[in-house]
Amino acid sequence: MTTTAGLIAAADAHSAHNYHPLPLVVASAEGAWMTDVDGNRYLDMLAGYSALNFGHRNPRLIAAATAQLDRVTLTSRAFHHDRFADFCTRLAELCGKEMVLPMNTGAEAVETAVKTARKWGYQVKGVPRDKAKIVVAENNFHGRTTTIVSFSTDEEARADFGPYTPGFEIVPYGDLAALENAVDEHTVAVLLEPIQGEAGVLVPPAGYLAGVRELTRRRGVLFIADEIQSGLGRTGATFACEQEEPDGVVPDMYVLGKALGGGVVPVSAVVADRDVLGVYQPGEHGSTFGGNPLASAVALEVIDMLRTGEYQERARELGEHLHSELGLLTEHASGAVRAVRGRGLWAGVDIDPAHGTGREISEKLMARGVLVKDTHGSTIRIAPPLVISKEDLDWGLEQLRAALS
């Protein structure tokens, strides 16, 4: 049972088949490397879809978690605990906002943002009851709850989960004119990923996010930025929204998750000013585990690590190198790579189907000791931990070139 084949067979027999993982079984990990039950080592170039921005078992995060485990792990929100105020205060400061509403998973945070926008629309904007509309983008990925898949355009994620939640309008990503036409008197929010991750690391046209910010402010609509994958250092800045030229943009609401828990515990949050999150009264929304002591302790350490700027700088510098090397693949005579997109230590690589599917390339890379994951058939995503060394990154790219040749 402890062999790779035995453990995979047991998982297949006793767990729902809602994932199609690569055929390895991880037993331990540290930094940017994982080791399977057979002793094989792999370079992790996925980083848990950005949940592991600071690497596996980061010593600072493990120390923070261990210290908290010896004190208290859960009180529920029925009582205060001594890490909660610092967590909310410092996260609000990191975002340049006033208030935090903590949850656990990214999907919970998106659901919270949706509820917040609707409540704000009714209580502050004056939208008639049950008429609130939120505008979203095609090819979005914000989670997998019933409400969230209701505004997905991915039929694989959406099919057979109806009836679907109303109140959303979908427009093409990057199209400001379409967005302008969709916003009406009942619109309470525009919900976007600054870079669409699951869709293949799609970067919007220059000026798009600034245009969204201007439009939403002019029309009295909230701008919600889902920075669950793109935020907390991944793109070379604390938030991808900061990188919009010339001065960055600041949304009304940040939706955060993944890296906020440091790859140790699930931590998510909605962060906004008092005029938005102040609409809540006791009993109207909550989470037993949201903002628990263990989560707060780990997230506080994540926030402190981000305040130095070193991880953002590392992602920016190594990201420039990553994209320079990947760009050369698009010029190769073999034509194996059709396009490369992304920012910082985050890239989507489109594979020419003649050279294999994204899954096949991922399996070839696994055989060479590198772990990535495919999306939408012909694309692989590359997102190593921000702590990866340049030498390891170059070795991983060398394996990619070999797998494609």
C-alpha positions as CSV (number, residue, x, y, z in Angstrom):
1,M,0.0,0.0,0.0
2,T,3.0,2.4,0.6
3,T,4.1,2.1,-3.0
4,T,3.1,4.7,-5.6
5,A,0.9,2.2,-7.5
6,G,-0.8,1.0,-4.3
7,L,-1.5,4.5,-2.9
8,I,-2.8,5.7,-6.2
9,A,-5.1,2.6,-6.5
10,A,-6.4,3.2,-3.0
11,A,-7.1,6.9,-3.7
12,D,-8.9,6.0,-7.0
13,A,-11.0,3.4,-5.1
14,H,-12.0,5.6,-2.2
15,S,-12.0,9.3,-3.4
16,A,-14.2,11.1,-5.9
17,H,-12.5,11.5,-9.2
18,N,-12.8,15.2,-9.4
19,Y,-9.0,15.7,-10.1
20,H,-6.7,14.0,-12.6
21,P,-3.3,14.3,-10.8
22,L,0.0,13.3,-12.3
23,P,0.9,9.8,-11.3
24,L,3.3,10.4,-8.4
25,V,2.8,10.4,-4.6
26,V,4.6,13.1,-2.6
27,A,6.0,12.1,0.8
28,S,8.0,15.2,1.8
29,A,9.0,18.6,0.5
30,E,11.3,21.5,1.2
31,G,11.8,24.8,-0.6
32,A,11.2,24.2,-4.3
33,W,11.7,20.4,-4.2
34,M,9.4,17.5,-3.5
35,T,10.3,13.8,-2.9
36,D,7.9,11.0,-3.6
37,V,7.3,7.7,-1.7
38,D,9.9,6.0,-3.9
39,G,12.6,8.5,-3.1
40,N,12.5,10.4,-6.4
41,R,13.0,14.2,-6.2
42,Y,11.1,16.7,-8.3
43,L,11.4,20.4,-8.9
44,D,8.1,22.0,-8.1
45,M,7.3,24.5,-10.8
46,L,3.6,24.8,-9.9
47,A,3.8,25.9,-6.2
48,G,0.3,24.8,-5.4
49,Y,-1.2,27.2,-7.9
50,S,0.6,30.0,-6.0
51,A,-0.4,28.8,-2.6
52,L,3.3,27.9,-2.0
53,N,4.8,31.3,-3.0
54,F,7.3,31.0,-0.1
55,G,8.2,27.4,-0.8
56,H,7.5,24.1,1.0
57,R,7.9,24.2,4.7
58,N,9.4,27.7,4.8
59,P,11.3,27.8,8.1
60,R,9.7,31.1,9.2
61,L,6.2,29.9,8.5
62,I,6.7,26.5,10.1
63,A,8.2,28.2,13.2
64,A,5.2,30.6,13.4
65,A,2.7,27.7,13.1
66,T,4.6,25.5,15.6
67,A,4.7,28.3,18.2
68,Q,0.9,28.8,17.8
69,L,0.1,25.1,17.9
70,D,1.5,25.2,21.5
71,R,-0.8,27.9,22.5
72,V,-4.3,27.8,20.9
73,T,-5.6,26.9,17.5
74,L,-9.3,27.7,17.4
75,T,-11.7,29.8,19.5
76,S,-14.4,30.4,16.8
77,R,-15.5,34.0,16.3
78,A,-17.7,33.6,19.5
79,F,-14.6,34.9,21.3
80,H,-11.7,37.2,20.6
81,H,-8.2,35.8,20.4
82,D,-4.9,37.5,20.8
83,R,-3.7,37.2,17.2
84,F,-6.8,38.4,15.4
85,A,-6.5,42.2,15.8
86,D,-2.9,42.2,14.6
87,F,-3.8,40.0,11.6
88,C,-6.6,42.3,10.5
89,T,-4.6,45.5,11.2
90,R,-1.5,44.4,9.3
91,L,-3.3,42.9,6.4
92,A,-5.4,46.1,6.0
93,E,-2.2,48.1,6.1
94,L,-0.5,45.9,3.5
95,C,-3.5,46.5,1.2
96,G,-3.9,50.2,2.0
97,K,-7.4,49.6,3.2
98,E,-9.3,49.9,6.5
99,M,-11.1,46.6,7.2
100,V,-10.7,42.8,6.7
101,L,-13.2,40.1,6.6
102,P,-11.3,36.8,7.0
103,M,-12.4,33.4,5.6
104,N,-10.6,30.2,4.8
105,T,-10.6,29.2,1.1
106,G,-10.4,31.4,-2.0
107,A,-13.9,30.4,-3.1
108,E,-15.3,31.4,0.3
109,A,-13.6,34.8,-0.1
110,V,-15.1,35.3,-3.6
111,E,-18.6,34.3,-2.2
112,T,-18.0,36.9,0.6
113,A,-17.1,39.6,-2.0
114,V,-20.3,38.8,-4.0
115,K,-22.4,39.0,-0.9
116,T,-20.7,42.2,0.2
117,A,-21.2,43.9,-3.2
118,R,-24.9,43.0,-3.2
119,K,-25.4,44.2,0.3
120,W,-23.5,47.5,-0.4
121,G,-25.6,47.9,-3.6
122,Y,-28.9,47.7,-1.6
123,Q,-27.8,49.6,1.5
124,V,-25.5,52.3,0.0
125,K,-26.1,52.6,-3.7
126,G,-29.9,52.1,-3.4
127,V,-30.4,49.3,-6.0
128,P,-33.9,47.9,-5.8
129,R,-34.1,44.7,-3.7
130,D,-33.0,41.5,-5.6
131,K,-32.0,43.5,-8.7
132,A,-28.2,43.7,-8.1
133,K,-26.0,42.7,-11.0
134,I,-22.3,41.9,-11.0
135,V,-20.3,42.0,-14.3
136,V,-17.6,39.4,-14.8
137,A,-15.2,38.3,-17.6
138,E,-15.3,35.4,-20.0
139,N,-12.8,32.6,-19.1
140,N,-12.8,33.6,-15.5
141,F,-12.0,31.3,-12.6
142,H,-13.1,32.3,-9.2
143,G,-13.8,29.0,-7.6
144,R,-16.2,26.1,-7.7
145,T,-19.2,26.8,-5.5
146,T,-22.7,26.8,-7.1
147,T,-22.9,30.5,-7.3
148,I,-19.4,30.9,-8.7
149,V,-19.8,28.3,-11.4
150,S,-23.0,30.0,-12.4
151,F,-21.0,32.8,-14.0
152,S,-18.2,30.5,-15.4
153,T,-17.9,30.0,-19.1
154,D,-16.0,26.7,-18.6
155,E,-18.6,24.0,-19.4
156,E,-16.5,21.3,-17.7
157,A,-16.7,23.2,-14.4
158,R,-20.3,24.3,-15.0
159,A,-22.3,21.5,-16.6
160,D,-24.8,19.6,-14.5
161,F,-24.6,21.9,-11.5
162,G,-27.7,23.9,-12.3
163,P,-30.1,25.6,-11.7
164,Y,-27.7,28.5,-11.7
165,T,-27.6,31.6,-9.6
166,P,-28.8,34.7,-11.4
167,G,-27.4,38.2,-11.1
168,F,-24.3,38.1,-13.3
169,E,-23.4,39.4,-16.8
170,I,-20.4,38.0,-18.7
171,V,-18.3,40.2,-21.0
172,P,-15.1,39.5,-23.0
173,Y,-11.9,39.9,-20.9
174,G,-10.0,43.0,-21.8
175,D,-12.8,44.7,-23.7
176,L,-13.6,48.0,-22.1
177,A,-16.4,48.9,-24.5
178,A,-18.2,45.7,-23.7
179,L,-17.8,46.4,-20.0
180,E,-19.1,49.9,-20.4
181,N,-22.2,48.6,-22.2
182,A,-22.9,46.0,-19.6
183,V,-22.8,48.4,-16.6
184,D,-26.3,49.8,-15.8
185,E,-28.2,51.3,-12.9
186,H,-28.5,47.9,-11.2
187,T,-24.7,47.0,-11.5
188,V,-23.1,46.9,-8.0
189,A,-19.7,45.5,-9.0
190,V,-17.2,44.4,-11.6
191,L,-15.3,41.3,-10.5
192,L,-12.1,40.5,-12.4
193,E,-8.8,38.7,-12.1
194,P,-6.0,41.2,-12.9
195,I,-4.4,38.3,-14.7
196,Q,-6.6,35.2,-15.5
197,G,-4.7,32.2,-14.1
198,E,-6.8,29.1,-14.9
199,A,-7.5,30.4,-18.4
200,G,-3.8,30.1,-19.2
201,V,-2.2,33.2,-17.5
202,L,-3.9,35.7,-19.7
203,V,-2.6,39.3,-19.2
204,P,-5.1,42.0,-20.2
205,P,-4.2,44.8,-22.7
206,A,-2.2,47.7,-21.3
207,G,-4.6,50.3,-19.9
208,Y,-7.4,47.8,-19.3
209,L,-7.3,47.8,-15.5
210,A,-6.9,51.6,-15.4
211,G,-9.9,51.8,-17.7
212,V,-11.9,49.5,-15.4
213,R,-11.0,51.6,-12.4
214,E,-12.1,54.9,-14.1
215,L,-15.3,53.3,-15.4
216,T,-16.3,51.8,-12.1
217,R,-15.6,55.0,-10.2
218,R,-17.5,57.2,-12.7
219,R,-20.5,54.9,-12.7
220,G,-20.6,54.3,-8.9
221,V,-19.7,50.6,-9.1
222,L,-17.3,48.6,-6.9
223,F,-14.2,47.2,-8.6
224,I,-13.4,43.8,-7.1
225,A,-9.9,42.4,-7.8
226,D,-9.6,38.7,-7.3
227,E,-5.8,38.5,-6.5
228,I,-6.0,35.0,-5.0
229,Q,-3.5,33.7,-7.6
230,S,-1.9,36.9,-8.8
231,G,-1.4,38.6,-5.5
232,L,1.2,38.4,-2.7
233,G,4.3,38.6,-4.7
234,R,3.7,36.2,-7.6
235,T,3.9,38.8,-10.4
236,G,6.8,40.8,-9.0
237,A,4.6,43.2,-6.9
238,T,2.5,42.7,-3.8
239,F,-0.6,42.9,-6.1
240,A,-0.8,42.6,-9.9
241,C,-3.0,45.7,-9.9
242,E,0.0,47.7,-8.9
243,Q,1.7,47.0,-12.2
244,E,-0.8,48.8,-14.4
245,E,1.0,51.6,-16.1
246,P,1.7,54.3,-15.2
247,D,0.8,54.4,-11.5
248,G,-1.0,51.2,-10.8
249,V,-4.7,50.9,-9.8
250,V,-6.3,50.3,-6.4
251,P,-9.6,48.4,-6.5
252,D,-12.4,48.9,-4.0
253,M,-12.0,45.3,-2.8
254,Y,-9.2,42.8,-2.8
255,V,-10.0,39.1,-2.6
256,L,-7.0,37.2,-1.2
257,G,-6.2,33.6,-0.5
258,K,-3.7,30.8,-1.4
259,A,-0.3,32.3,-0.5
260,L,-1.9,34.2,2.5
261,G,-1.7,30.8,4.3
262,G,1.9,30.2,3.3
263,G,1.1,26.6,2.1
264,V,0.5,25.7,5.7
265,V,-3.2,26.4,6.4
266,P,-6.1,27.7,4.3
267,V,-6.4,31.5,4.9
268,S,-8.4,33.9,2.7
269,A,-9.8,37.4,3.2
270,V,-11.8,40.2,1.6
271,V,-10.1,43.6,2.3
272,A,-11.8,46.9,1.7
273,D,-12.5,50.3,3.3
274,R,-15.1,50.9,6.0
275,D,-17.7,52.3,3.6
276,V,-17.8,48.8,1.9
277,L,-17.2,46.2,4.7
278,G,-19.0,48.4,7.2
279,V,-22.3,47.2,5.8
280,Y,-22.2,44.1,7.9
281,Q,-23.8,43.6,11.3
282,P,-23.4,40.7,13.7
283,G,-25.0,37.5,12.5
284,E,-25.2,38.5,8.8
285,H,-22.1,36.5,7.6
286,G,-19.3,34.5,9.2
287,S,-17.1,31.4,9.4
288,T,-16.2,29.2,12.4
289,F,-12.6,28.9,11.2
290,G,-12.2,32.3,9.5
291,G,-9.4,34.2,11.1
292,N,-8.6,31.4,13.6
293,P,-5.5,31.8,15.8
294,L,-3.3,29.3,13.8
295,A,-4.4,31.0,10.5
296,S,-3.7,34.4,11.9
297,A,-0.3,33.5,13.2
298,V,0.8,32.1,9.8
299,A,-0.7,34.9,7.8
300,L,1.0,37.5,10.1
301,E,4.3,36.0,9.2
302,V,3.4,36.0,5.5
303,I,2.5,39.7,5.8
304,D,5.8,40.5,7.5
305,M,7.8,38.6,4.8
306,L,6.0,40.6,2.1
307,R,6.6,44.0,3.9
308,T,10.4,43.8,3.1
309,G,9.8,43.6,-0.6
310,E,12.4,41.0,-1.1
311,Y,10.1,38.3,-2.4
312,Q,8.4,40.7,-4.9
313,E,11.9,41.8,-6.1
314,R,12.9,38.1,-6.5
315,A,9.8,37.3,-8.5
316,R,10.4,40.4,-10.7
317,E,14.1,39.6,-11.4
318,L,13.7,35.8,-11.8
319,G,10.5,36.4,-13.8
320,E,12.4,38.6,-16.3
321,H,14.8,35.7,-16.8
322,L,12.0,33.1,-17.0
323,H,10.2,35.0,-19.7
324,S,13.3,35.8,-21.6
325,E,14.2,32.1,-21.8
326,L,10.6,31.0,-22.6
327,G,10.4,33.7,-25.3
328,L,13.3,31.9,-27.1
329,L,11.2,28.8,-27.3
330,T,8.6,30.6,-29.5
331,E,11.4,31.4,-32.0
332,H,12.7,27.8,-32.2
333,A,12.5,26.2,-35.6
334,S,10.6,23.2,-34.2
335,G,7.6,25.4,-33.6
336,A,6.7,23.4,-30.4
337,V,5.7,26.6,-28.5
338,R,3.1,28.8,-30.0
339,A,2.9,31.5,-27.4
340,V,4.1,32.5,-23.9
341,R,2.2,34.8,-21.6
342,G,2.5,36.0,-18.0
343,R,4.3,38.3,-15.6
344,G,6.8,37.7,-12.8
345,L,7.3,34.1,-11.9
346,W,4.1,33.0,-13.7
347,A,3.8,31.9,-17.2
348,G,1.3,30.1,-19.5
349,V,3.0,28.2,-22.4
350,D,0.9,27.2,-25.4
351,I,2.0,24.0,-26.9
352,D,1.6,23.2,-30.6
353,P,-0.8,20.2,-30.6
354,A,1.5,18.5,-33.1
355,H,4.1,18.2,-30.3
356,G,1.7,16.8,-27.7
357,T,-1.0,17.9,-25.3
358,G,-0.3,19.9,-22.2
359,R,-0.9,16.7,-20.2
360,E,1.6,14.8,-22.3
361,I,4.2,17.5,-21.9
362,S,3.6,17.6,-18.2
363,E,4.1,13.8,-18.0
364,K,7.3,14.1,-20.0
365,L,8.5,16.8,-17.6
366,M,7.6,14.6,-14.6
367,A,9.8,11.8,-16.0
368,R,12.6,14.4,-16.1
369,G,12.0,15.5,-12.5
370,V,10.0,18.7,-13.1
371,L,6.4,19.2,-12.0
372,V,4.0,21.5,-13.9
373,K,0.3,21.2,-14.8
374,D,-1.7,21.6,-17.9
375,T,-4.9,23.6,-18.5
376,H,-7.3,23.8,-21.4
377,G,-5.7,21.0,-23.3
378,S,-2.7,22.6,-24.9
379,T,-1.3,25.0,-22.2
380,I,1.1,24.3,-19.4
381,R,1.4,26.7,-16.4
382,I,4.7,27.5,-14.8
383,A,4.7,29.1,-11.4
384,P,7.6,28.0,-9.2
385,P,7.9,29.0,-5.6
386,L,9.4,32.5,-5.3
387,V,12.3,31.0,-3.3
388,I,13.6,28.9,-6.2
389,S,17.2,29.5,-7.1
390,K,18.2,30.7,-10.5
391,E,20.2,27.5,-11.0
392,D,17.2,25.3,-10.2
393,L,15.0,27.5,-12.5
394,D,17.5,27.1,-15.3
395,W,17.7,23.4,-14.8
396,G,13.9,23.2,-15.0
397,L,13.9,25.2,-18.2
398,E,16.5,22.9,-19.6
399,Q,14.2,19.9,-18.9
400,L,11.3,21.8,-20.6
401,R,13.4,22.3,-23.8
402,A,14.4,18.6,-23.8
403,A,10.8,17.5,-23.3
404,L,9.7,19.7,-26.2
405,S,12.4,18.6,-28.6
